[in-house]
Amino acid sequence: MRKDIEFHPVTGVKLAIANETAEGEETWGVYIINKNLISLKTLLITSRGYGEIDGIPKKTSVMRHMIEELAPESKARIEPIHPQLFSLNNEFWVSYYILDQIFDKKFIFVEGSMREENLSYIPELDLYGVLHA
């Protein structure tokens, strides 16, 4: 049972939504960044969007992703994200193992957080975007 599992605090793992614009075509992607000096194993990531658009409740489908291993001090692209979804809350639930310990954290990019004034340079990606730690 979940209540019997001991979850440890997540450190050294960040999520970013970054602008991947190339050759005039604007695209955005969601990335996970491992700043730890040890590999993360069996990463399970769920993503969903929810909120209101023009006063009407909206929610996206739940997407599930698995990454077998994320090397120390590395990154991985999780999924593309369409800018229309920036008007919703975008939630990413990340679970992974380090050795035999499980770690778990929810990252939420709240509605409106993807404004141009919030974008900053993310050196790990060599892109501009919003970083969530």
N, C-alpha and C positions, 0 to 999 in steps of 0.2 A: 504494500500500500504506500501511496505517496507520503503519508504522514510519518512513515517509518524510515524514509530516506533522509539522510542528513545532507542538506545543501550548504555549500560553502560560499562565501562572498566572492563575487566575480571581480577580478582585478586584471588589468592589462589587456582587456578585450574591448574594442570599440566598434561602433557601426557608423557608416557614413553614407549619405546620399550625395553623389557627386555628378557634376556636369561633364559629360564625355564628348562635348561638341567637337566634331572633326569635319573638315571640308564643308563647313557651312550647315551641316545637319545637326540640330540639337537633339541629343539623347541624354538620358540620365540613368544611373545605375546605383544599386545598393551594394555596399561592400562591407565585409567583416575584416577587421584588422587585429592580428595577434601580436601584441607588443611583448609577450612573455618570452622567456628564454627556453621554453619547453613547448613541445607540440601539443595541440589540442586534438583529441580523437573523437570520432563519431559525433560530429556536430549535427544537431537537428535544429532546423530553423523554420518557424511558421511565421507567415506574414498575413496581415489583413488590414483593411482600411475601413473606417467607420466615421460617421458624423452626419452633417446636414449640408445640402447644397440647395440654395434658394428656399430654405425652410422645409425641405423635404428630407426625411431621414434616408441615408444611403449607407450601404455597406458593400464591400467587395467580397469575392470568394476568398477562402482561406487557401493560401499556397503553402506547400511543404517542400522543404529542401533538405538534402543530406550531403554533408561533406565528410568523406572518410577520415581525412587528416589535414590539419592546417599547421604547417611547419612553424618553428619559432621565428618571430619577427617577420611575418609574412602577411599576405592579404589574399582574399578571394572575392570574386564577384558573386553575389547571391542571385540577383535578378535585375532585369530592367524595370524602371518605374516611369509611368507616363506623368507628365506635369499636371494633368487634370486631377490626379490623385492628391496633389499638394493641398487642395482645399479640404481634405479629410485628415483625420488622425491616422497615422500609419504606424502600426504596432508590429514589432518583430520580437518573437520569443525565441531565445537562444539557449540551448542546452548542449553540454559537451562534457567529455571526460578528460582529466589529467591524471595519468596513472589509473588508479581505481576509484578516484573521487569524482563525483558528479557536480557540475556547476550549472547554474540556471539563472537567467536574467531576462527581464522584459525591457526593451528599448522602445520608446514612443516618440515619434516625431510629430508633435502636435500640429494641428491645423494652423497654417500661416507661418510655420517656422522656416519654410523654404523660400523666403523672400530674399531678394538680391542683397539687401543690407546685412543679412545674416550669413552670407557666403564667405568662406575664408579658404586660404590655401591649405591643402592637406598634403604634407610632404610625403607621407607613406604612399599616396596614390599619384602624386604629381598632378593633381586636379583641384579644382575649386568646388566646394560643396559645404554641407553642414555635417559636423562631426558630433557624435553622441557617445559619451563615455559612461 
